C-alpha cells in the first residue's frame, strides 16, 4: 500500500532541484515594542507592576514600549513569563518557524551563558565553544574549527543544546536546519537498543498457558486493527480516535448462531481455548492490569440492540505479550524524524507540487505536528513547521480565492536530507502508486 502518489523518482528529482539559498543572514532577534504595551494592557498590568515582575525599573519598561531600548535575552524570557505569553508572541516569530536564536531567547540565556554551559560538556570542549561561536552559529556564519565541519560532532552539540534550552532534540535540529540550510545536517547519535523490561518478562512468566494465549491473541488483534486504521488514513478515510478503535469487540450478548463470532473469538476458537471460561480469563488478565474490559450496546440487524464486551490491551499488557512472544519492543523513530503517519502526510503535500493542497484536504492532528503556527496543546512545544497555508489570490490580487497547503523550505529540506532513511524505515511510503 503506497502512502502517496509521489513516486520514488519524483522524490529524487525533488531532492536534486530544491535550490536552497546559499546563505540565510540572521539579524539579532528583536522584540516588537508595540506588542509589549498591548500584551501588558491585555494582562491588566501597569508599567510599574510589569517592571516589578521583570526585575527592572519603571523607566526601562517605558523605554521598551517606546522602542528606545531592546530587551536582552534574559529579559525577553522574564517579560513573557510576566505577561503570561510565549516569547514568540513578543518576537513575532510564528510557532514552528523558530531558529537557533529564537530558542536561546526563549530560554532566557545570553550567548555567554550558553557557551559556559556547553564548555562543561565533552562536545563543548571538543568544539572549543565560546560566545562568538554561538553567535556565528545563530547567524548562519562559518564557525572556525575543524570539528565544526563534522556532522557527528554537531549532532552531539544539538543534543546538548536541547538540554541547555530545555526543549526536545527535534526542535533544535529543525532550528539548526532553518538557520544553516546549506550545512550538512548534524548526525544524531543512535539510540541504544534494550531488551524487554524485566518486569514484562516476569509478568509473562507469571501467566498460565491459557492466559498467555488470550493475551497474545488480543495483541495480534490490536496490531491488525492498527494496520487497518493506517490503511484507512492512507486512503483518506476518516479514522476514529485511538481511544475508540483500541477497544476490540470480544463478544456479543446474543446467540452465536444469530450474530456469529467476533474476530477475537475466532482466533481463540482456532487456538482451542474459547469456551465458557472466557469471562473468567478476561477478568483475571484485567486484575493483573494487562487489559481493560468494558461494555457498550450496539445495533445488530435483525436482532436489535445487544450488549457487547470490549477488551483493550494496556501498555503493560502489550510489553508483557511482546516479551513473551519474543517480539522486539515498538521503537519510535529517531528524535528528529517523523512517524510513518506524519511522513505520509508530508509526502502528500510535497506531491501536490506548486499548486499545493486545498486547505480542506488536510484536517486532524497532523496539522498540530507539521504546520506553521500550530501547537498540539497551548503550552506544548510548537509543530515542526514543515507545511504552511498560503493564499491563492484572484487575478489582479484583488482578494484571496482560497488557501492551500505547501511544504516550507524546511519541509523540502527535510525530505531531501532524510529521504534515504525514510525509504528504509517505511518502504511503502516512497514506492510508486
Secondary structure, 3 states (H helix, E strand, C coil): CCCCCCCHHHHHHHHHCCCCCCCCCCCCCCCCHHHHHHHHHHCCCCHHHHHHHHCCCHHHHHHHHHCCCCCCHHHHHHHHHHHCCCHHHHHCCCCCCCCHHHHHHHHCCCHHHHHHHHHCCHHHHHCCCCHHHHHHHHCCCCCCCHHHHCHHHHHHHHHHHHHHHCCCHHHHHHHHHHHCCCCCCCCCCCCCCCCCCHHHHHHHHCCCHHHHHHHHHHHHHHHHHHHHHHHHHHCCCCCCCHHHHCCEEEEECCCHHHHCCCHHHHHHHHCCCCCCCHHHHHHHHHHCCCEEEEEEEEEECCCEEEEEEEEEECHHHHHHHHHHHCCCCCCCCCCCCCCHHHHHHHHHHHHCHHHCEEHHHCCCCHHHHHECCCECCCCCCECCCCEEEEEEECHHHCCEEEEEEEECHHHHHHHHHHHHHHHHHCHHHHCCC
